[in-house]
Amino acid sequence: MEERFDEIEQRVKEVIKRVLQVNEENIKRETTIAELGGDSLAVLGILSALEQEFDITIPDDNARQIESFASAVKVIRGRLNLQGT
């Protein structure tokens, strides 16, 4: 069964796909960056691309939480909610 992604999830997925140069089908909610072949340097690239994509700043505390697709989405949602208030 195919997973459905909302707009934020889809945008995060596109960033991860672009930075890591992986097939979109390989990115599931539970997929870790390491499982996609990424290392700590790749996470920095993803972080930078996410900041540009969503026009936000991700503090170091939040950046350290990004280990998977799901955690990246969670951090982005949290940052967007903070900026919306």
N, C-alpha and C positions, 0 to 999 in steps of 0.2 A: 504494500500500500504506500502510495506516495505521500510524503509529508507536505503539509501546507505551511507556507511562511507568510507572516504579515510584512508590511512595508519595511520596517526597521530590520527584521530578520533577513529579508531579501537583500537589502543594501549591505548589511554586514557580510552576508554570504558572497556577494559580488566582490567586495574588497578582499576577502580572504582568497577567493578564487584567483583574482588578479595578482595579488602579491605572491602567493605561493605557486601560481601557475598550475593549478590542479583542476580536475574535472568537477563541475558543479555537483554531479551525482554522488561524489565522495564526501560531500559536506552534509552531515546530519547534525541534529541538535547536540548529540552527545559526543561528537567527534572532537578530539583534542588537536591542537596545533601540531604536536609531535607526531600524531598518527598520520597527519597530512604531509609529513616530512619537514616540518618547520622546526627551527631551533630558536634560541633566545634572540638572535639577530633578526630572524624572520618576524618574531613578535614585535620588535621595534618598528619594523617596516609596516606591519599591520596596524600598530598603534598610530603611527604617523598618518597613514592613509585613512584610518577611521576619524581622526581629528579633522582632516581636510574634508572628508565626505559629509560629516555632520556639523562642521563649523563649530567645534567645541574644543576645549582643552581637557585632557585626561590627566589628573594628578598621578604622581608616582604610586600612591597607595592603591588607587584603582587600577593602574597599569599592571601592577604585580598580580592582580586577580585574573588577568586574561591568560587562560591556559587552554580554552576550548571555544568552540563556536558559541555555545550557550553562555559561557561566562562573559564573552565579548558583548553579546546582546544585552546581558544584564547590566554591565557597566555602562553601555551606551544609553539604555533606558534610564538609568539612574542619573546620568549627567544631563540628559535632556529634560528630565523632571525638575532637576535643580535649577536649570536655566529658565524654565518656564514659570517659575514662581517669583 
